[in-house]
Amino acid sequence: MIYFVGAGPGAPDLITLRGMNLLKSAGMVVYTGSLVNPRILDYAPPGCQVRDSASMTLDQVIDVLRDGFGRGLNVVRLHTGDPSLYSAVREQMDRLDKLGIPFEMVPGVSALGAAAAALKAEYTLPGVSQTLIVTRMAGRTSVPEREQVRALAAHGASMAFFLSAGMLEELCRQLIEGGYAPDTPAALVYKASWDCQKIARATLADLPSHAGGGEAEAIPRKTALVLVGQFLGDGSYETSKLYDASFEHGFRKCGP
């Protein structure tokens, strides 16, 4: 069996129990060495074959997976974060389908959650935003016209950008042009949950210069997430109805 496993955002103890147990029983692990924390490989048993896919093409990855399956091994294909987000996992599963090779997908903790945890933030605050837009800027991978940054910015929702920190100046410019005020709170989170995690917080207008150095150490932009929205603000939000003493629901009654 081939198992596509989310390795989590980086910290070894943020992999799921299911993912950890699959690693412990794996005969082969194929991992994205440019993104996955190598310490997570410590869960693999002695003698397990470990292959780094960072330099491989899709055809080469499939050849390795097919080889491991053909030899009767439990093969773990380890992806960073959660494999349902920006992992190019669909094309691998489609190839395995055509080859008649069975596989399962195991979710993982996304850097999306780890970045919010690092900032002690909640994306969905009553009275501020009840919508989170997860997206990226166009680069070598295009983005549909209807999903351009300026168009999405018009919603004024909480936003999280993957694969875009290397274009931070242009990203911030397009967000402001799309409708966000220049003083909108923003943050850059590099390697959320890793030992080397770094954070820059500033307004949308100032984030590029704040993250770029000056008196503070420059924040690496590769693999960093960019978060934007008033959810990062000063605490002006409505409290939830969930714990409101006057709000009655199936598990809590009001009055006598």
KOLKOLKE-120083 format. One line per field, with one value per residue (C-alpha): residue number from 1; x, y, z; chain. Coordinates in Angstrom, 2 decimals. Example, Ala and Ser with C-alpha at 12.3 -4.5 7.8 and 13.67 -1.06 7.14 Angstrom:
residues 2
i [1,2];
x [12.30,13.67];
y [-4.50,-1.06];
z [7.80,7.14];
ch [A,A];
END
This chain:
residues 256
i [1,2,3,4,5,6,7,8,9,10,11,12,13,14,15,16,17,18,19,20,21,22,23,24,25,26,27,28,29,30,31,32,33,34,35,36,37,38,39,40,41,42,43,44,45,46,47,48,49,50,51,52,53,54,55,56,57,58,59,60,61,62,63,64,65,66,67,68,69,70,71,72,73,74,75,76,77,78,79,80,81,82,83,84,85,86,87,88,89,90,91,92,93,94,95,96,97,98,99,100,101,102,103,104,105,106,107,108,109,110,111,112,113,114,115,116,117,118,119,120,121,122,123,124,125,126,127,128,129,130,131,132,133,134,135,136,137,138,139,140,141,142,143,144,145,146,147,148,149,150,151,152,153,154,155,156,157,158,159,160,161,162,163,164,165,166,167,168,169,170,171,172,173,174,175,176,177,178,179,180,181,182,183,184,185,186,187,188,189,190,191,192,193,194,195,196,197,198,199,200,201,202,203,204,205,206,207,208,209,210,211,212,213,214,215,216,217,218,219,220,221,222,223,224,225,226,227,228,229,230,231,232,233,234,235,236,237,238,239,240,241,242,243,244,245,246,247,248,249,250,251,252,253,254,255,256];
x [0.00,1.07,0.24,0.29,0.96,0.87,4.05,2.67,4.20,7.62,7.73,8.14,5.40,2.85,2.52,-0.72,-0.72,-1.86,0.99,3.52,2.31,2.50,6.07,6.92,5.74,7.12,9.50,10.12,9.69,9.73,9.86,10.22,13.64,13.47,10.40,9.94,11.82,14.32,13.78,10.39,12.23,13.38,10.00,10.92,12.27,15.84,16.39,13.63,14.63,14.50,14.40,14.52,12.24,13.43,15.39,13.04,10.60,7.05,8.01,10.90,8.71,6.17,8.92,10.17,6.66,5.91,9.18,8.46,4.92,6.14,8.47,5.61,6.70,4.46,5.44,4.93,4.95,5.61,4.40,4.86,1.85,-1.42,-1.28,-4.55,-2.91,-0.27,1.33,0.93,-0.51,-3.42,-1.14,0.67,-2.58,-3.88,-0.74,-1.09,-4.74,-3.72,-1.17,-3.72,-1.70,-3.82,-3.18,-4.60,-4.37,-3.65,-4.27,-1.76,-1.55,-1.17,1.26,-1.92,-2.80,0.77,1.25,-1.90,-0.73,2.66,0.88,-1.67,-4.34,-7.79,-8.68,-12.44,-13.41,-17.06,-17.54,-14.20,-14.18,-15.96,-14.12,-10.56,-9.19,-6.27,-4.50,-1.22,0.15,0.73,4.29,5.52,2.17,-0.61,-3.69,-7.17,-8.12,-11.03,-8.61,-6.16,-5.00,-6.79,-10.11,-9.85,-8.72,-12.05,-13.71,-11.74,-11.61,-8.77,-6.20,-3.33,-0.84,1.26,4.15,4.06,6.51,9.24,7.05,6.14,6.47,4.24,1.78,1.34,0.96,-1.77,-3.61,-3.71,-4.82,-7.54,-9.06,-7.11,-6.08,-2.29,-2.48,-4.13,-2.28,-0.09,2.51,5.21,5.77,8.81,8.85,5.99,6.59,10.23,13.04,14.17,10.73,10.81,7.99,7.61,4.50,3.70,1.12,0.50,2.38,5.38,5.66,8.18,10.65,10.02,10.66,13.64,16.03,17.15,17.78,16.02,17.33,15.92,13.21,13.83,11.01,11.32,8.52,7.13,3.41,1.93,-1.15,-3.29,-6.39,-7.94,-7.90,-4.29,-5.43,-5.80,-8.64,-11.66,-14.08,-17.39,-17.38,-18.78,-22.40,-21.14,-20.32,-22.82,-24.89,-27.97,-27.57,-29.55,-28.78,-29.25,-26.64,-27.38,-30.66,-31.19,-33.29,-34.85];
y [0.00,3.57,6.09,9.80,11.22,14.83,15.41,18.52,22.00,21.01,20.20,16.40,16.12,17.83,14.84,12.95,9.70,7.88,9.38,8.51,4.91,4.50,5.78,3.30,0.43,1.73,-0.25,2.78,6.52,8.96,12.48,16.03,16.82,20.51,20.97,18.17,18.39,15.47,14.84,13.37,10.52,9.38,7.66,5.30,1.89,0.71,-0.65,1.46,2.76,6.56,8.42,12.21,13.34,16.96,16.48,13.93,14.41,13.09,10.04,9.28,9.60,7.20,4.74,4.72,4.27,1.47,-0.25,-0.18,-1.43,-4.17,-5.47,-5.69,-2.74,-0.33,2.91,6.30,9.27,12.06,15.55,18.71,20.14,18.69,16.96,18.56,21.99,22.85,19.42,18.27,15.09,14.68,14.00,11.29,9.60,9.71,7.95,5.26,4.81,4.12,1.59,-0.15,0.56,1.13,4.17,6.09,9.75,10.73,14.36,16.45,19.68,22.53,25.41,27.46,26.38,26.45,30.05,31.17,29.36,31.09,34.45,33.48,34.42,33.24,33.73,33.91,36.57,37.65,41.18,41.09,38.23,34.92,34.00,32.82,32.94,30.57,31.34,32.20,34.70,33.72,32.62,29.82,28.25,30.43,31.52,31.77,35.35,35.34,34.47,37.32,39.03,42.32,40.52,38.47,41.49,43.19,40.82,42.26,38.78,37.15,35.95,33.47,33.29,30.24,30.29,34.07,35.49,35.78,38.38,40.19,43.75,43.06,41.09,43.92,46.44,44.41,43.86,47.62,48.28,45.66,47.40,46.74,49.84,50.35,50.06,46.62,44.25,41.66,39.07,36.94,33.56,31.54,27.80,27.86,25.40,24.69,25.46,28.15,29.78,33.53,36.09,39.63,41.68,45.05,46.91,45.83,48.87,48.29,44.50,44.25,46.64,45.25,41.69,42.67,43.57,46.98,46.88,43.53,40.33,39.68,37.03,34.34,34.30,30.83,28.62,31.53,32.28,35.76,36.48,39.58,40.93,42.63,39.31,40.26,43.60,45.12,43.03,44.92,42.06,40.72,37.90,34.60,33.63,30.17,31.18,34.06,33.47,34.82,32.51,29.30,26.15,22.40,21.97,25.10,26.60,30.20,31.24,29.01];
z [0.00,-0.69,2.05,1.29,4.74,5.88,7.88,9.55,9.54,10.84,14.54,14.81,17.42,15.17,12.87,13.51,15.47,12.33,10.33,13.04,13.27,9.50,9.55,12.29,10.11,6.81,4.62,2.41,2.94,0.04,1.44,0.16,1.57,0.72,2.93,5.46,8.75,8.62,12.33,11.44,9.72,13.17,13.47,10.63,11.74,11.27,7.78,6.26,2.82,2.73,-0.57,-0.99,-3.81,-3.87,-7.11,-8.70,-11.55,-11.34,-13.42,-11.07,-7.98,-9.46,-10.40,-6.80,-5.38,-7.84,-6.99,-3.27,-3.76,-6.12,-3.41,-0.92,1.21,3.06,1.34,3.00,0.65,3.13,2.23,4.23,6.07,4.82,1.42,0.32,0.03,-2.60,-2.53,-6.17,-4.73,-7.18,-10.12,-8.18,-7.16,-10.72,-11.95,-9.27,-10.23,-13.82,-12.61,-10.41,-7.26,-4.11,-1.93,0.99,1.97,5.57,6.54,8.42,10.39,7.92,8.29,8.10,11.63,12.87,11.71,13.52,16.64,16.45,16.26,18.94,16.45,15.34,11.68,12.24,14.77,15.15,13.91,12.08,9.61,9.26,6.08,5.49,1.95,1.36,-1.89,-3.63,-6.09,-9.67,-10.34,-12.53,-11.64,-12.97,-11.05,-12.62,-13.51,-11.08,-8.26,-8.78,-5.59,-6.27,-6.83,-3.64,-1.61,-2.32,0.17,3.09,4.65,6.56,4.04,4.07,1.22,0.47,-2.01,-2.26,0.28,-2.34,-4.06,-0.84,-2.14,-5.13,-3.00,-0.52,-3.33,-5.01,-1.72,-1.09,-4.67,-4.19,-1.19,2.00,3.90,4.08,7.88,7.77,10.14,8.41,9.32,7.75,9.43,8.41,9.17,11.66,14.54,13.60,16.06,13.59,13.32,12.64,12.67,11.38,12.22,10.71,8.71,5.16,3.83,6.11,6.08,3.19,4.82,8.31,7.16,5.06,7.82,8.96,12.68,12.92,11.40,7.94,7.81,5.20,2.69,1.23,2.62,4.67,4.92,4.60,6.72,6.27,7.98,10.97,12.86,13.64,15.07,18.51,19.87,18.54,17.97,19.24,21.77,20.58,21.15,22.04,25.64,26.00,29.14,27.35,24.35,24.72,22.77,23.00,25.73,27.80,28.94,30.03,32.99,35.66];
ch [A,A,A,A,A,A,A,A,A,A,A,A,A,A,A,A,A,A,A,A,A,A,A,A,A,A,A,A,A,A,A,A,A,A,A,A,A,A,A,A,A,A,A,A,A,A,A,A,A,A,A,A,A,A,A,A,A,A,A,A,A,A,A,A,A,A,A,A,A,A,A,A,A,A,A,A,A,A,A,A,A,A,A,A,A,A,A,A,A,A,A,A,A,A,A,A,A,A,A,A,A,A,A,A,A,A,A,A,A,A,A,A,A,A,A,A,A,A,A,A,A,A,A,A,A,A,A,A,A,A,A,A,A,A,A,A,A,A,A,A,A,A,A,A,A,A,A,A,A,A,A,A,A,A,A,A,A,A,A,A,A,A,A,A,A,A,A,A,A,A,A,A,A,A,A,A,A,A,A,A,A,A,A,A,A,A,A,A,A,A,A,A,A,A,A,A,A,A,A,A,A,A,A,A,A,A,A,A,A,A,A,A,A,A,A,A,A,A,A,A,A,A,A,A,A,A,A,A,A,A,A,A,A,A,A,A,A,A,A,A,A,A,A,A,A,A,A,A,A,A,A,A,A,A,A,A];
END
